[in-house]
Amino acid sequence: MDKLTHYRQVIKQMLTEHAQISTPTDTVEPQLIFDEAHDHYQLNYVGWQGDNRVFGPVMHFDIQNGKIWIQYNGTEEAVAERLVEMGIPDSDIVLGFHSAFKRQFTRYAVG
């Protein structure tokens, strides 16, 4: 399996696992978005709680220039650590929610 295919598979697995452990209700559901053509991957919550609209991202990943960019992590899980456990090297993980200046002080890629 080539690197890009493996990265896509790992991201989809992680998002799917989170969607399955979330607590969907009759009116709020987890929604997986896999755009392999542009390499954007998201888990959102969508629905209603009473009269209140529920919509928001839980996690968002992109693949850019052969690296996994963590654009958003709204969970308590250390997502970058989980990617490493799943076989992704530190040098191919970018904490996209930090500025490039801050990224240089992490063990992960700057960009």
Stockholm file with secondary structure:
# STOCKHOLM 1.0

chainA/1-111         MDKLTHYRQVIKQMLTEHAQISTPTDTVEPQLIFDEAHDHYQLNYVGWQGDNRVFGPVMHFDIQNGKIWIQYNGTEEAVAERLVEMGIPDSDIVLGFHSAFKRQFTRYAVG
#=GR chainA/1-111 SS CCHHHHHHHHHHHHHHHHHHHSCCCSSEEEEEEEETTTTEEEEEEEEEETTEEEEEEEEEEEEETTEEEEEEECSSSCHHHHHHHTTCCGGGEEETTSCHHHHTTSSSBCC
#=GC SS_cons         CCHHHHHHHHHHHHHHHHHHHSCCCSSEEEEEEEETTTTEEEEEEEEEETTEEEEEEEEEEEEETTEEEEEEECSSSCHHHHHHHTTCCGGGEEETTSCHHHHTTSSSBCC
//
